[in-house]
Amino acid sequence: MRNSVRILAGVVLLLAFFGLSGCATSKWNRYELYMGQSYGEGKQWVTAKQWQGFLKSEVTPKFKDGYTVYDVNGFWAGKMFTYSERSKVIMIVSEDKDAEQRVDEIAKAYKDEFKQDSVLKIVCPVRVEFN
């Protein structure tokens, strides 16, 4: 039984190593920005018109090849309560070396325009195929 566990653990480690090493050498990255839709201490919401204006002025000019937007609900723990908020996720997949800088500019512009404390950014190397 112990040998089976050791072999299984070894196989898992090898798969993880080879799987991650393949992604780590990827030239493409996926960027995700998680953007809360409330502001003004939760008393105001980013309207559809404001959101479309933000995409048009900040996101589209920086990523003319395209991006994807998801409607999501975010949850997080505060000091005394768990909060939820309607949010948007912008997903960008790019091989451009300056893509992360442009993503950071978008996050900053959103924080400034809608008085946000933060915008969550996730970066992950990905394998991309166009079939």
N, C-alpha and C positions, 0 to 999 in steps of 0.2 A: 504494500500500500504506500509506504513512504517513497519508494522509487517511482511509482506512478505519479505521485504529487510532484516530485522533483523534475521528472521528465516534462510533465504538463507545464510547470512553472518555467522551465527552460524554453519550451516551445513558445509560450506566451511572450517571454522576453525577446526571443529572436524575431518573432512577428512584429512586436512593437518596435524593435530597433530598425528592422528593414523597412517597415511601413513609415516610420517617422523620418528615416534618412532619405527616403524617396521624396517626401513632402518638403523636407528642409532644403533640398536643392532646387525646388521649383522657382521658376522665374515669375510666376503669377502669385498675387496675393488677393485674398478676399478681405475687404474692409467693411465693417458694419458700424453704423452710428445709431445709437438708441437715443431718441429725442422725446422727452416728455412734452405733452401738449398743453399743460397748464402753466400759468405764470401769474404774477401779481399775488403771491401768497396763496395760490390755488383758487383765486376768485375769478380769473379770466382764462379763456381757452383760446388756443391758436385756431382761428377760423380756417375753413377750406380755402378761402380767398387768400388769406395770409400765407398759408402753407404753399399754395401754388405759386404765389409771388416769390417766396423764398426759394423754391426749386428753380424757378425761372431765372432769378438774379444770381444765386450762389452756386447751385449744384450743376445745372445743365451746362453753363459756360466752362466749368472745370472738367466735366466728364461728358463730352459730346458723343462719345461712343456708346454711352448708355449707362443706366443704373436701374436698380429695382427698389421699390418702396413697399413696405409691409405696414399694415395697421395691426397694432398689438396692444395688449394691456400689460403694464409693468407693475410689479409688486416689490416692495422693499420694506425692511423693518426700520422703524424710527426708534426713538428712545422709549416710547410708551405704547405705540400702536404700529400695526402693519398698514401700510398705505398702498393704494393702487391708483394708477393713472393711465388714461388713454395715452398712447405713445405712437411714434412712427419709427421704423427702422429703414435706413437707407443702406442698401447693399451695393457695393462697387467691386467688380473684379477687374484687376488691371495688372499689366506687366510693366507699366511705366515706372521708372526709377523715382520720379517726383510725385507719384500718386499719394503717398502718405502725407506729404506736405500739403497737398491740395485738400485731402480729407481733413487734416487738422484745421485748415483755414475755414472749411465749412462748419466744423464743430464750434470754432470760435465765433464765427458770424452768428450762428444760431444762439449761442449763449448770450451774446451781446444784444441781439435783437429782441429775444424773448425772456431776458433776465433769468437765465437758468443757472443753477449752481454748477451743474456739470452735464456733460454729454458722454455716455459710455461709448468707448471705441474698442472694437475687437479686430485684431489683425491675425490672419491665418494663411500660411502658404497653401496653395491648392493646385491640383492638376486640372488643366483645362483642355477640353476637346470641343471642336466645332464639327458636328456630324451633319 
